[in-house]
Amino acid sequence: MPKKLWRSLGLDLDFKPESFKVEFTEQYVEEMIEIYKYITINLKRNIAAKRLFVKINNRLSYLAENPYIYSRVEKIDKLKREYHKMVIGNYIVIYTVDKNNRIVYISHIIYGRKEFFN
């Protein structure tokens, strides 16, 4: 349909839903630092570490627009928060969504072969 027709119907073609804010917990930041150190120091793969860091940050930015796109995890904590998981390569990112305040909290990043939620 032409833009004029959309506008005549009162439809905004440039409409974007209000974004969520994405925040990182201290635990997530510490885990990312450990992953980065492991890849750069132990594996001696500086470029790979930087690429992984960029890849993860790019994927996390999608959560601002659609935080419910990834599957829920079976765990609900004592605060009744519902967790979601996002798989990025060999890593799993765990996050919660505060719908009322429109905030996505990135809680953890775990190497995929580790057991999470022990």
C-alpha positions as CSV (number, residue, x, y, z in Angstrom):
1,M,0.0,0.0,0.0
2,P,1.3,3.5,-0.7
3,K,2.4,5.7,2.2
4,K,-0.4,8.2,1.5
5,L,-3.0,5.5,2.0
6,W,-1.4,4.3,5.2
7,R,-1.4,7.9,6.5
8,S,-5.0,8.5,5.4
9,L,-5.9,5.6,7.6
10,G,-4.1,7.2,10.5
11,L,-1.3,4.6,10.6
12,D,2.2,5.7,11.4
13,L,4.7,3.9,9.3
14,D,7.6,5.1,11.5
15,F,6.0,3.7,14.7
16,K,8.4,1.9,16.9
17,P,7.3,0.4,20.3
18,E,8.9,1.9,23.4
19,S,12.2,0.2,24.0
20,F,13.3,-1.6,27.1
21,K,16.4,-0.4,28.9
22,V,19.1,-3.2,29.1
23,E,21.1,-3.3,32.3
24,F,23.9,-5.6,33.4
25,T,24.3,-7.1,36.9
26,E,27.6,-7.1,38.6
27,Q,27.6,-10.9,38.4
28,Y,27.3,-10.7,34.6
29,V,30.1,-8.2,34.3
30,E,32.4,-10.3,36.4
31,E,31.6,-13.4,34.3
32,M,32.3,-11.5,31.1
33,I,35.6,-10.3,32.4
34,E,36.5,-13.9,33.3
35,I,35.6,-15.2,29.9
36,Y,37.5,-12.4,28.2
37,K,40.6,-13.1,30.4
38,Y,40.4,-16.8,29.8
39,I,40.3,-16.4,26.0
40,T,43.0,-13.8,25.8
41,I,45.4,-15.1,28.5
42,N,44.9,-18.9,28.5
43,L,44.0,-19.4,24.9
44,K,46.0,-16.5,23.5
45,R,43.2,-15.5,21.2
46,N,42.8,-11.7,21.5
47,I,40.9,-11.2,18.3
48,A,38.6,-14.1,19.0
49,A,37.8,-12.6,22.5
50,K,37.0,-9.2,21.0
51,R,34.8,-10.7,18.3
52,L,32.9,-12.7,20.9
53,F,32.5,-9.6,23.0
54,V,31.1,-7.7,20.0
55,K,28.8,-10.6,19.0
56,I,27.4,-10.9,22.5
57,N,26.8,-7.1,22.8
58,N,25.1,-7.0,19.4
59,R,22.7,-9.8,20.3
60,L,22.0,-8.3,23.7
61,S,20.9,-5.1,22.0
62,Y,18.0,-6.9,20.4
63,L,16.5,-7.4,23.8
64,A,15.7,-3.7,24.0
65,E,13.1,-4.2,21.2
66,N,11.9,-7.7,22.0
67,P,12.9,-9.1,25.4
68,Y,10.5,-12.1,25.1
69,I,11.9,-13.5,21.9
70,Y,14.0,-16.1,23.7
71,S,12.8,-19.1,25.6
72,R,11.9,-19.1,29.3
73,V,13.9,-21.1,31.8
74,E,12.1,-23.4,34.3
75,K,13.5,-21.5,37.3
76,I,11.6,-18.7,39.1
77,D,13.4,-17.2,42.1
78,K,12.1,-16.1,45.5
79,L,11.2,-12.6,44.0
80,K,9.0,-14.4,41.4
81,R,11.2,-13.3,38.5
82,E,10.9,-15.3,35.3
83,Y,14.2,-16.1,33.6
84,H,15.0,-16.3,29.9
85,K,18.0,-17.8,28.1
86,M,19.7,-16.7,25.0
87,V,22.2,-19.0,23.3
88,I,25.2,-17.2,21.7
89,G,27.7,-19.7,20.3
90,N,29.0,-21.7,23.2
91,Y,27.5,-19.3,25.8
92,I,24.2,-19.0,27.5
93,V,23.0,-15.6,28.6
94,I,20.4,-15.6,31.4
95,Y,18.2,-12.5,31.9
96,T,15.0,-11.3,33.5
97,V,12.4,-8.8,32.3
98,D,10.9,-6.1,34.5
99,K,7.8,-5.4,32.4
100,N,6.5,-2.6,34.7
101,N,9.7,-0.6,34.6
102,R,10.7,-1.7,31.0
103,I,14.1,-3.0,32.0
104,V,15.9,-6.1,30.9
105,Y,18.4,-7.3,33.5
106,I,21.3,-9.4,32.1
107,S,22.1,-11.7,35.0
108,H,24.6,-14.3,33.9
109,I,26.7,-15.6,31.0
110,I,27.7,-19.2,31.3
111,Y,29.8,-21.4,29.1
112,G,27.3,-23.8,27.5
113,R,29.0,-27.0,28.9
114,K,28.6,-25.8,32.5
115,E,25.5,-26.7,34.5
116,F,23.5,-23.6,35.4
117,F,21.0,-23.0,38.2
118,N,22.6,-25.6,40.5
